[in-house]
């Protein structure tokens, strides 16, 4: 099966900035793929090139085997884009925007209206269909911009920070919808600053930094690369210093007058299970274990600071 997206030797240079430095990337059909990186890493430039909003300096891109430059119209029909910023006429009505979008991709007026109604119902926006965009809340605008991207039933959905600025409930409901859409066969490319979002949704992730792809791997394998583990232990009783002194190979932080303490250790030197065994061997009864922070976030920071070592 042809990959949904194949990028080879892609570069993009501006007057004094080399935004992309020859990246290679292949996204399988049906994948839920994450593209992560710090600000200025090249994520949005890559997305803008895929969506035809930015010219390539050199390299090639194909979408389901179609050349992005040589067969632009066909590629554009295959892609739906949810940009990071709202970019619609704030005075236009919601359904009017959706119908116009469908017409842009050659849908008949009747099909546009039918598809718009389907999406408005799916995203709980039917009662806002005649409202000007400027009257919608931020969360409604975010749902509306996703509806617009889905009007022509794209085979690839690209989302650039899709849940930025939305509340927790809306974020979770969008996650569920995107997971269902992906299971139905839509390939999804996601950029996000919410590391937990990538960990929850993506089955494969590329990390980009300073215009270079640092690594590409499954989400599970990336989490497995975690070099340093930090966990908070809640003991059955306040732990005395003599017991903590027995925890060799671990950095220990104690909360005064509390049965809770934090240990940090290098996984390559001290496996997780061994660390727990040492804690219990020191006479500490463990009531609860809580990982500190997000695992994928720790891997991300490590890779973008130190490279793929």
C-alpha positions as CSV (number, residue, x, y, z in Angstrom):
1,X,0.0,0.0,0.0
2,X,1.3,3.5,-0.9
3,X,2.1,5.7,2.1
4,X,-0.2,8.6,2.8
5,X,2.7,11.0,2.7
6,X,6.2,10.6,1.6
7,X,8.7,13.4,2.0
8,X,12.2,13.2,0.6
9,X,15.1,15.7,1.0
10,X,12.7,18.6,1.8
11,X,14.3,22.0,2.4
12,X,12.9,25.4,2.9
13,X,15.0,28.5,3.1
14,X,14.0,32.1,3.6
15,X,16.2,35.1,3.2
16,X,18.3,34.4,6.4
17,X,16.7,31.3,7.8
18,X,17.0,27.7,6.8
19,X,13.6,26.4,8.2
20,X,13.9,22.8,6.9
21,X,17.2,21.1,6.2
22,X,16.5,18.1,4.0
23,X,14.0,16.2,6.0
24,X,12.8,12.7,5.1
25,X,9.5,11.4,6.4
26,X,7.1,8.6,5.5
27,X,3.6,8.4,7.0
28,X,1.7,5.2,6.4
29,X,-1.9,5.1,5.2
30,X,-4.2,5.0,8.2
31,X,-1.6,6.2,10.7
32,X,-2.2,8.6,13.5
33,X,1.1,10.4,13.3
34,X,2.5,13.1,15.6
35,X,5.0,15.7,14.6
36,X,6.6,17.2,17.7
37,X,9.1,19.9,18.2
38,X,9.8,23.2,20.0
39,X,8.8,26.6,18.6
40,X,10.6,27.3,15.4
41,X,11.5,23.7,14.8
42,X,9.9,23.5,11.4
43,X,6.5,21.9,12.2
44,X,4.3,24.6,10.7
45,X,6.5,25.1,7.7
46,X,6.2,21.4,6.9
47,X,2.4,21.6,7.3
48,X,2.1,24.7,5.2
49,X,4.1,23.1,2.4
50,X,1.8,20.0,2.5
51,X,-1.2,22.2,2.3
52,X,0.2,24.3,-0.6
53,X,0.6,27.4,1.4
54,X,4.4,27.5,1.2
55,X,6.8,26.8,-1.7
56,X,9.4,24.1,-1.6
57,X,13.0,25.2,-1.9
58,X,14.1,21.7,-2.8
59,X,13.0,18.1,-2.3
60,X,9.9,16.2,-3.1
61,X,6.5,15.2,-1.5
62,X,3.9,12.7,-2.6
63,X,0.4,12.2,-1.2
64,X,-0.8,8.7,-1.9
65,X,1.6,8.5,-4.7
66,X,0.7,11.8,-6.3
67,X,3.4,14.4,-6.7
68,X,2.6,17.5,-4.7
69,X,4.0,19.9,-7.3
70,X,3.1,18.0,-10.4
71,X,-0.4,17.1,-9.4
72,X,-1.3,19.9,-7.0
73,X,-5.1,19.8,-7.4
74,X,-5.3,16.1,-6.8
75,X,-3.1,16.3,-3.7
76,X,-5.0,19.2,-2.3
77,X,-8.3,17.3,-2.6
78,X,-6.8,14.5,-0.5
79,X,-5.8,16.9,2.4
80,X,-7.9,18.7,5.0
81,X,-6.1,21.3,7.0
82,X,-6.9,22.6,10.5
83,X,-4.6,25.5,11.0
84,X,-3.4,26.8,14.4
85,X,-4.9,30.2,13.9
86,X,-8.5,31.0,13.1
87,X,-8.5,32.3,9.5
88,X,-12.1,32.8,8.4
89,X,-14.3,35.9,7.8
90,X,-15.6,36.8,11.2
91,X,-18.7,38.3,9.7
92,X,-19.7,35.3,7.6
93,X,-22.2,32.8,9.0
94,X,-21.0,29.3,10.1
95,X,-22.9,27.2,7.6
96,X,-22.2,29.7,4.8
97,X,-18.4,29.1,5.4
98,X,-18.8,25.3,5.3
99,X,-20.9,25.4,2.1
100,X,-18.4,27.7,0.5
101,X,-15.5,25.3,1.5
102,X,-17.3,22.4,-0.1
103,X,-17.8,24.3,-3.3
104,X,-14.1,25.1,-3.4
105,X,-13.5,21.4,-3.7
106,X,-16.1,20.9,-6.4
107,X,-19.0,19.6,-4.3
108,X,-22.5,20.4,-5.6
109,X,-24.6,22.9,-3.6
110,X,-26.9,20.1,-2.4
111,X,-24.0,17.9,-1.3
112,X,-22.5,20.9,0.5
113,X,-25.6,21.6,2.5
114,X,-26.0,18.0,3.4
115,X,-22.4,17.5,4.4
116,X,-22.5,20.8,6.4
117,X,-25.6,19.6,8.3
118,X,-23.9,16.3,9.1
119,X,-20.8,18.0,10.5
120,X,-22.8,20.7,12.4
121,X,-24.8,17.9,14.1
122,X,-21.7,15.8,14.8
123,X,-19.9,18.8,16.5
124,X,-23.1,20.1,18.3
125,X,-23.2,23.3,16.3
126,X,-26.6,23.1,14.5
127,X,-28.1,25.8,16.6
128,X,-25.2,28.1,15.6
129,X,-25.4,27.5,11.8
130,X,-26.7,31.0,11.1
131,X,-24.5,32.8,13.6
132,X,-21.7,35.1,12.4
133,X,-18.3,33.6,13.3
134,X,-17.5,36.6,15.6
135,X,-20.4,35.6,17.9
136,X,-19.0,32.1,18.5
137,X,-16.9,31.2,21.6
138,X,-13.3,30.1,21.2
139,X,-14.3,26.4,21.6
140,X,-17.1,26.7,19.0
141,X,-14.6,28.3,16.5
142,X,-12.2,25.5,17.1
143,X,-15.0,22.9,16.3
144,X,-16.0,25.0,13.3
145,X,-12.5,25.1,11.8
146,X,-12.4,21.3,12.1
147,X,-15.7,21.0,10.4
148,X,-14.4,23.1,7.5
149,X,-11.4,20.9,7.1
150,X,-13.6,17.8,6.9
151,X,-16.2,19.1,4.4
152,X,-14.7,17.4,1.4
153,X,-14.0,14.1,3.2
154,X,-10.2,14.2,3.0
155,X,-8.1,11.1,3.2
156,X,-5.5,13.0,5.2
157,X,-6.4,15.3,8.0
158,X,-3.6,17.7,9.2
159,X,-4.1,19.3,12.5
160,X,-1.8,22.1,13.7
161,X,-2.3,22.6,17.5
162,X,-6.0,21.6,17.2
163,X,-6.8,21.9,20.9
164,X,-4.9,25.1,21.7
165,X,-6.9,27.2,24.1
166,X,-9.9,24.8,24.6
167,X,-11.1,23.5,27.9
168,X,-10.5,20.0,29.1
169,X,-13.9,18.6,28.3
170,X,-13.8,19.8,24.7
171,X,-10.3,18.5,24.3
172,X,-11.3,15.1,25.4
173,X,-14.4,15.1,23.1
174,X,-12.2,16.1,20.2
175,X,-9.8,13.3,21.1
176,X,-12.6,10.8,20.9
177,X,-13.8,12.1,17.6
178,X,-10.3,12.1,16.0
179,X,-9.7,8.5,17.3
180,X,-13.0,7.4,15.7
181,X,-12.1,9.2,12.4
182,X,-8.8,7.5,12.4
183,X,-10.3,4.1,13.0
184,X,-12.6,4.7,10.0
185,X,-9.5,5.0,7.8
186,X,-8.5,8.7,7.8
187,X,-4.8,9.3,8.1
188,X,-4.1,12.0,10.7
189,X,-1.0,14.2,11.1
190,X,-1.0,16.1,14.4
191,X,1.3,18.8,15.7
192,X,0.8,19.7,19.4
193,X,2.5,21.2,22.4
194,X,0.5,19.0,24.7
195,X,2.8,16.0,25.0
196,X,0.0,14.0,26.7
197,X,-2.1,14.6,23.6
198,X,0.5,13.0,21.4
199,X,1.0,10.1,23.8
200,X,-2.8,9.5,24.0
201,X,-3.5,9.7,20.3
202,X,-0.5,8.9,18.1
203,X,0.8,5.5,17.2
204,X,4.0,7.0,15.7
205,X,5.9,10.2,16.3
206,X,8.6,12.2,14.6
207,X,10.5,14.7,16.6
208,X,11.8,17.7,14.7
209,X,14.3,20.3,15.9
210,X,16.0,23.2,14.1
211,X,14.8,22.0,10.7
212,X,16.0,18.4,11.2
213,X,14.1,15.2,12.0
214,X,15.7,14.0,15.3
215,X,14.0,10.7,15.4
216,X,11.0,8.7,14.2
217,X,9.6,5.9,16.2
218,X,6.5,4.4,17.7
219,X,5.1,6.2,20.7
220,X,5.7,3.0,22.8
221,X,9.4,2.8,21.8
222,X,10.0,6.5,22.4
223,X,8.6,6.2,25.9
224,X,10.9,3.2,26.4
225,X,13.9,5.4,25.6
226,X,13.3,7.3,28.9
227,X,16.7,7.6,30.5
228,X,15.7,9.0,33.9
229,X,12.7,7.9,35.9
230,X,11.3,10.0,38.7
231,X,8.5,8.7,40.9
232,X,6.8,9.8,44.0
233,X,6.3,7.2,46.7
234,X,3.7,7.4,49.4
235,X,4.7,5.1,52.3
236,X,2.6,3.7,55.0
237,X,4.3,5.9,57.6
238,X,6.8,8.7,57.7
239,X,10.2,7.3,56.6
240,X,13.3,8.0,58.7
241,X,16.6,9.0,57.3
242,X,18.3,5.6,58.1
243,X,15.9,3.9,55.7
244,X,16.4,6.5,52.9
245,X,20.2,6.2,53.2
246,X,19.9,2.6,52.0
247,X,18.5,3.7,48.6
248,X,21.7,3.4,46.6
249,X,21.7,4.7,43.1
250,X,18.7,7.0,43.7
251,X,18.4,10.8,44.3
252,X,15.9,11.2,47.2
253,X,13.8,14.2,48.0
254,X,11.8,14.1,51.2
255,X,8.7,16.0,52.1
256,X,9.1,17.0,55.7
257,X,6.7,15.4,58.2
258,X,5.0,13.5,55.4
259,X,5.1,9.8,54.3
260,X,5.7,11.0,50.8
261,X,9.1,11.2,49.1
262,X,10.5,11.3,45.6
263,X,13.2,9.2,44.0
264,X,15.0,9.7,40.7
265,X,17.3,7.3,39.0
266,X,18.9,6.4,35.7
267,X,17.0,3.5,34.1
268,X,20.1,2.2,32.3
269,X,21.9,1.8,35.7
270,X,18.9,0.9,37.8
271,X,15.9,-0.9,36.3
272,X,12.5,0.2,37.6
273,X,11.7,-3.1,39.3
274,X,15.1,-3.1,41.0
275,X,14.5,0.4,42.4
276,X,11.2,-0.7,43.9
277,X,12.8,-3.8,45.4
278,X,15.5,-1.6,47.0
279,X,12.9,0.7,48.5
280,X,11.0,-2.3,50.0
281,X,14.3,-3.9,51.2
282,X,15.0,-0.7,53.1
283,X,11.9,-1.5,55.2
284,X,9.6,1.0,53.5
285,X,6.0,-0.2,53.0
286,X,4.7,1.4,49.7
287,X,1.1,2.4,49.6
288,X,1.1,4.4,46.4
289,X,3.4,5.0,43.4
290,X,3.0,8.0,41.1
291,X,5.2,8.8,38.1
292,X,6.3,12.4,38.1
293,X,5.5,14.2,34.9
294,X,4.8,12.9,31.5
295,X,7.1,10.2,30.2
296,X,7.0,11.3,26.5
297,X,7.7,14.8,27.5
298,X,10.9,13.8,29.3
299,X,12.0,11.9,26.2
300,X,11.2,14.9,24.0
301,X,13.2,17.3,26.1
302,X,16.1,14.9,26.2
303,X,16.2,14.4,22.4
304,X,15.8,18.1,21.5
305,X,18.5,19.2,23.9
306,X,21.0,16.4,23.3
307,X,20.2,14.9,19.9
308,X,19.3,11.3,19.2
309,X,22.1,9.6,21.1
